């Protein structure tokens, strides 16, 4: 069976977000932004998983687009957490780079799955 990099990376990213949120809640006593981060960060993988069972190509593309939107929200939450001094630059950069990398894969997948005039930016 062919390995699905997007599925694997989105699942691992969601797992990393769960662990980061646990650290923020237990170690830093941050509960508000970390809940939004948990929701958006794990939704990336959920939408990617769901896209594998799309009814048709447009449905799969729509679900991948939703995954990209969730990754964009996650990106925003991560920057907010960093700028609020809950994460140091090294910790932030590592997870942020994973998020941006996932967004790049998502955008490439969306564009190649259904070539149209998308105007995606990361």
Phi and psi in degrees as a GROMACS rama.xvg file:
@    title "Ramachandran Plot"
@    xaxis  label "Phi"
@    yaxis  label "Psi"
@TYPE xy
-71.4857  135.842  UNK-2
-74.4208  132.663  UNK-3
-101.987  101.188  UNK-4
-60.9445  -41.5694  UNK-5
-62.8159  -44.2899  UNK-6
-61.1129  -46.0994  UNK-7
-63.8965  -47.9488  UNK-8
-66.9299  -39.2109  UNK-9
-69.2321  -35.6822  UNK-10
-67.225  -46.9293  UNK-11
-62.6341  -35.6854  UNK-12
-65.4415  -44.4064  UNK-13
-60.2404  -41.9394  UNK-14
-62.8291  -40.8261  UNK-15
-64.6125  -38.7519  UNK-16
-65.2791  -41.1111  UNK-17
-58.6774  -45.5693  UNK-18
-66.5307  -38.9202  UNK-19
-64.3755  -42.4223  UNK-20
-65.7029  -36.9486  UNK-21
-62.0721  -43.169  UNK-22
-61.3094  -44.8567  UNK-23
-64.4839  -40.1752  UNK-24
-76.8189  -44.8781  UNK-25
-78.6621  -44.4819  UNK-26
-88.5231  -34.0294  UNK-27
-110.118  -6.50202  UNK-28
56.3267  39.1771  UNK-29
-105.72  119.089  UNK-30
-116.669  -25.1825  UNK-31
-80.5737  -61.1636  UNK-32
-66.3847  -35.6832  UNK-33
-63.8706  -30.899  UNK-34
-69.8508  -39.198  UNK-35
-65.9822  -40.9235  UNK-36
-61.616  -43.8074  UNK-37
-60.7974  -44.5665  UNK-38
-64.3472  -52.2252  UNK-39
-70.484  -40.0578  UNK-40
-67.2598  -36.0867  UNK-41
-82.4664  -23.3186  UNK-42
-66.8963  -27.7563  UNK-43
-55.7041  -54.3684  UNK-44
-65.3924  -36.3046  UNK-45
-64.0591  -43.0989  UNK-46
-67.1821  -37.9005  UNK-47
-63.7642  -45.8293  UNK-48
-58.8393  -45.6366  UNK-49
-64.7617  -33.7368  UNK-50
-63.216  -24.633  UNK-51
-68.2239  -19.5626  UNK-52
-112.98  22.9474  UNK-53
-57.5487  149.959  UNK-54
-64.6525  -35.8236  UNK-55
-158.458  -178.275  UNK-56
-58.4791  -48.5908  UNK-57
-58.9571  -37.2216  UNK-58
-65.659  -43.9821  UNK-59
-62.2752  -41.8997  UNK-60
-63.8249  -41.4179  UNK-61
-59.8121  -44.214  UNK-62
-66.688  -37.135  UNK-63
-67.0559  -34.5746  UNK-64
-65.3357  -39.4912  UNK-65
-63.6883  -38.7984  UNK-66
-61.59  -41.5926  UNK-67
-65.3906  -38.6001  UNK-68
-63.0682  -41.5192  UNK-69
-64.8377  -37.4955  UNK-70
-65.3727  -35.711  UNK-71
-66.0411  -41.8226  UNK-72
-63.5109  -40.0372  UNK-73
-62.7969  -43.4064  UNK-74
-55.7964  -46.1826  UNK-75
-63.5608  -44.8198  UNK-76
-61.4488  -41.719  UNK-77
-61.8669  -42.7521  UNK-78
-65.2796  -38.0231  UNK-79
-64.1828  -42.4034  UNK-80
-64.5935  -42.0594  UNK-81
-62.8302  -48.6079  UNK-82
-69.8273  -15.8147  UNK-83
-91.0209  5.4006  UNK-84
65.8528  30.0899  UNK-85
-88.4227  -21.6801  UNK-86
-128.197  141.265  UNK-87
-78.6587  169.244  UNK-88
-61.1348  -38.7053  UNK-89
-65.2128  -47.1577  UNK-90
-62.8958  -44.1399  UNK-91
-61.1226  -50.4783  UNK-92
-60.5067  -37.5968  UNK-93
-62.3629  -51.5984  UNK-94
-74.0755  -33.5156  UNK-95
-64.0593  -43.1426  UNK-96
-61.338  -38.6611  UNK-97
-62.355  -41.1848  UNK-98
-65.1942  -46.8636  UNK-99
-63.8892  -40.8753  UNK-100
-61.1669  -40.5763  UNK-101
-65.4824  -40.4911  UNK-102
-61.4519  -40.2444  UNK-103
-63.657  -42.2544  UNK-104
-65.045  -42.5544  UNK-105
-60.8436  -47.4156  UNK-106
-62.394  -44.6298  UNK-107
-61.3015  -40.6295  UNK-108
-65.5138  -44.3052  UNK-109
-60.7081  -47.663  UNK-110
-65.4658  -41.1399  UNK-111
-78.7714  -23.1178  UNK-112
-75.3366  -39.1362  UNK-113
-142.634  86.9359  UNK-114
-63.7654  117.203  UNK-115
-142.096  -158.265  UNK-116
-98.8512  52.9683  UNK-117
-63.556  146.627  UNK-118
-122.982  60.2721  UNK-119
-83.7729  142.605  UNK-120
-136.965  147.587  UNK-121
